[in-house]
Amino acid sequence: MIHTKELGPEHVGRWVLYRGGAGEIETGKIKSWNDRVVFVVYHCNNEWHRFSEFTAAPTDPSDLTFR
């Protein structure tokens, strides 16, 4: 679980693992966050150096861990 109150600028671009309730696992990078969700880029055509240009999905921080 990731705690949004502990996130800082150094966490932008950090790799995370999403583990969903149905057992799915996805890798992504943190783009931003607020007090309720973390916005994670999961798909960017393997252009990870440009991840910040892609749409991020709001993700429950309890479903995320750092990779």
C-alpha positions as CSV (number, residue, x, y, z in Angstrom):
1,M,0.0,0.0,0.0
2,I,1.2,3.5,-0.8
3,H,0.3,6.4,1.5
4,T,-0.4,9.5,-0.5
5,K,0.5,11.7,2.5
6,E,4.1,10.3,2.2
7,L,4.5,11.0,-1.5
8,G,6.7,13.9,-2.6
9,P,8.1,15.3,-5.9
10,E,10.8,12.6,-5.9
11,H,8.1,9.9,-6.4
12,V,6.9,11.2,-9.8
13,G,8.1,8.7,-12.3
14,R,8.6,5.9,-9.8
15,W,7.6,2.4,-10.8
16,V,4.6,0.8,-9.1
17,L,2.7,-2.5,-9.2
18,Y,-1.1,-2.5,-9.3
19,R,-2.7,-5.6,-7.8
20,G,-6.5,-5.6,-8.5
21,G,-9.2,-7.5,-6.7
22,A,-9.5,-10.0,-9.6
23,G,-5.8,-10.9,-9.3
24,E,-4.6,-8.8,-12.2
25,I,-1.1,-7.2,-11.9
26,E,0.0,-4.2,-13.9
27,T,3.2,-2.1,-13.9
28,G,3.1,1.6,-14.2
29,K,4.7,4.9,-13.3
30,I,3.4,7.6,-10.9
31,K,2.4,10.8,-12.7
32,S,0.7,12.6,-9.8
33,W,-1.7,12.2,-6.8
34,N,-4.2,13.9,-4.6
35,D,-5.4,13.0,-1.1
36,R,-7.6,10.1,-2.5
37,V,-6.0,8.5,-5.5
38,V,-2.6,8.1,-7.3
39,F,-2.6,8.8,-11.0
40,V,-0.6,6.1,-12.7
41,V,0.5,5.7,-16.4
42,Y,0.1,2.0,-17.3
43,H,0.3,2.1,-21.1
44,C,2.5,4.4,-23.1
45,N,3.5,2.3,-26.2
46,N,6.8,1.4,-24.3
47,E,7.9,5.0,-24.5
48,W,8.5,5.2,-20.7
49,H,10.9,8.2,-21.1
50,R,7.8,10.1,-22.2
51,F,5.3,8.7,-19.6
52,S,4.3,12.2,-18.4
53,E,2.8,12.9,-21.8
54,F,0.3,10.0,-21.5
55,T,-3.0,9.8,-19.8
56,A,-2.9,8.4,-16.2
57,A,-5.5,6.3,-14.5
58,P,-6.8,7.2,-11.0
59,T,-5.8,4.3,-8.8
60,D,-6.7,3.4,-5.2
61,P,-3.4,3.7,-3.3
62,S,-4.3,0.6,-1.3
63,D,-3.9,-1.4,-4.6
64,L,-0.4,-0.1,-5.2
65,T,3.1,-1.0,-4.0
66,F,6.5,0.3,-5.1
67,R,8.3,-1.9,-7.5
